Amino acid sequence: MAFLRTIPPTKLSDQELVLRYRQGGEKEVLGELYQRYMDLVYGVCLKYLKDSETAKDAVINIFEELITKLKKHEVENFRPWLHQVARNHCLMHLRSPRNMKTVEIHADLVQNDESTHLNGVLEKEENFVKLEYCLSTLTSEQQKAIRMFYLEGKCYNEIVELTGHEWNQVRSFIQNGRRNLKICMEKNPIPTPNPGAGLIK
């Protein structure tokens, strides 16, 4: 990112730089704007991606995204908008097929070894039918929350936004659903369903 670091700063506001870039499309203008918040973007990427080199690559990729995105969107407050762009970029990276084999579980959201157990189940394809059966035994709220959190990789706040439930309700659905899944999965093997029965959606 040496290109960005060598752009001399001006006294223009963020909004003025946004307007200038949208009008002229000069990368130097966008570079000056972006370099003001590169440390913020790197911090967001490091928080989600957990690897410094991957986070650095993301900072470069996000700048490239801005080249087109900033021309398409009306941005009144650049800093929070950029924060959301960086967050979405990281979430999309984590949800890509090559990164879906493991699921990060934050320490303050787990109970005992239940999450570790469920993660292990999700990594074994032969358990999918049994897992689908056990999911069907949960309440609709628990089932939806478990699918969104573990299988779709959504965070708590995203589930709150999509379902309309309170944050504590979402947490309860996931924790209770996870506990119920663990109990179900540890029982005797579930008979294999008829051919053509649906697996995890």
Stockholm file with secondary structure:
# STOCKHOLM 1.0

chainA/1-201         MAFLRTIPPTKLSDQELVLRYRQGGEKEVLGELYQRYMDLVYGVCLKYLKDSETAKDAVINIFEELITKLKKHEVENFRPWLHQVARNHCLMHLRSPRNMKTVEIHADLVQNDESTHLNGVLEKEENFVKLEYCLSTLTSEQQKAIRMFYLEGKCYNEIVELTGHEWNQVRSFIQNGRRNLKICMEKNPIPTPNPGAGLIK
#=GR chainA/1-201 SS CHHHHTSCCCSCCHHHHHHHHHHHCCHHHHHHHHHTSHHHHHHHHHHHHCCHHHHHHHHHHHHHHHHHHHHHSCCSCHHHHHHHHHHHHHHHHHHSGGGCSCCCCCGGGCCTTHHHHHHHHHTCGGGHHHHHHHHHTSCHHHHHHHIIIIISCCCHHHHHHHHCCCHHHHHHHHHHHHHHHHHHHTSSCCCCCCTTCCCCC
#=GC SS_cons         CHHHHTSCCCSCCHHHHHHHHHHHCCHHHHHHHHHTSHHHHHHHHHHHHCCHHHHHHHHHHHHHHHHHHHHHSCCSCHHHHHHHHHHHHHHHHHHSGGGCSCCCCCGGGCCTTHHHHHHHHHTCGGGHHHHHHHHHTSCHHHHHHHIIIIISCCCHHHHHHHHCCCHHHHHHHHHHHHHHHHHHHTSSCCCCCCTTCCCCC
//
